[in-house]
Each structure stands twice: as structure tokens, then as C-alpha cells.
Amino acid sequence: MLKRLLPFLALVVPAAAIPQTGAVVGRVTDEGGRPLAGANVAIDGSDLRTATDDRGQYRLTVDRSGTVRIRASKRSYAASSRRVTAVAGATVSRDFRLFPITAERDELPARGF
């Protein structure tokens, strides 16, 4: 009987024991739609991160299913984040558009005391 179960167990047990990962892929561009190479893309609250290539594209492996917040950032640009529902074994696509930080955007209104 055990001889007949071994082939079945060999197929079932490894699949259940290996955690399935998913991926989030996309593109990071500037306000004009031009690719941003070297932008950082990360899952908030984790060590999972990557950088965009010369075409502004990224691929981030996600080690769990569920909703996560993905953040894209680059020096001199305002960061952007989006919620993504990651699914084990699936690839989800999310693009980001980053806008340059200007002195006007950084200035806070003066407050009188």
C-alpha cells in the first residue's frame, strides 16, 4: 500500500510545502511619461525592494498573498504609493508616475503666532 502512495505523496507534499510567490511588475515614469531608471520600488513594512531598469520597468517578488502597499521613489521626486492585492502564483501590474519636487511644493505656508 505504501508503494502506491509514494508517487502520489511525491507530487502533493512538495507543492504544499513550497510557499508560492507572486509578483508585482510595472513601470515608473516621470510627469511626461518618460521612464525613470534607478527608481526604488518597495513593499512598505518589509525588506522587499528593487530598482527600475533603463526602461523604468521593475519586477518585485511578493512572498505573501493579500493587500500590500507598494511605494515608488526617486531622489528629487515626490514618492507615490498604491495598494496592491498580491496573489500567490500570479503577476499583478502597477505603474507609477512620479512628479519632480519643486521649491513651491516644498514650502509650507507661514503661520503667525
Number of C-alpha atoms within 10 A of each C-alpha: 5 7 7 8 9 11 10 10 12 10 10 11 10 10 11 9 8 8 12 15 16 19 18 21 16 17 24 30 21 15 13 9 12 13 20 23 18 19 24 18 27 18 22 14 9 8 8 14 18 17 21 22 16 12 14 20 19 24 19 21 16 22 16 17 15 11 11 17 14 21 17 25 22 19 11 11 17 16 19 16 15 14 13 16 13 23 19 15 14 13 17 15 13 15 15 23 20 22 17 14 13 11 8 7 9 9 8 8 6 6 5 4 3
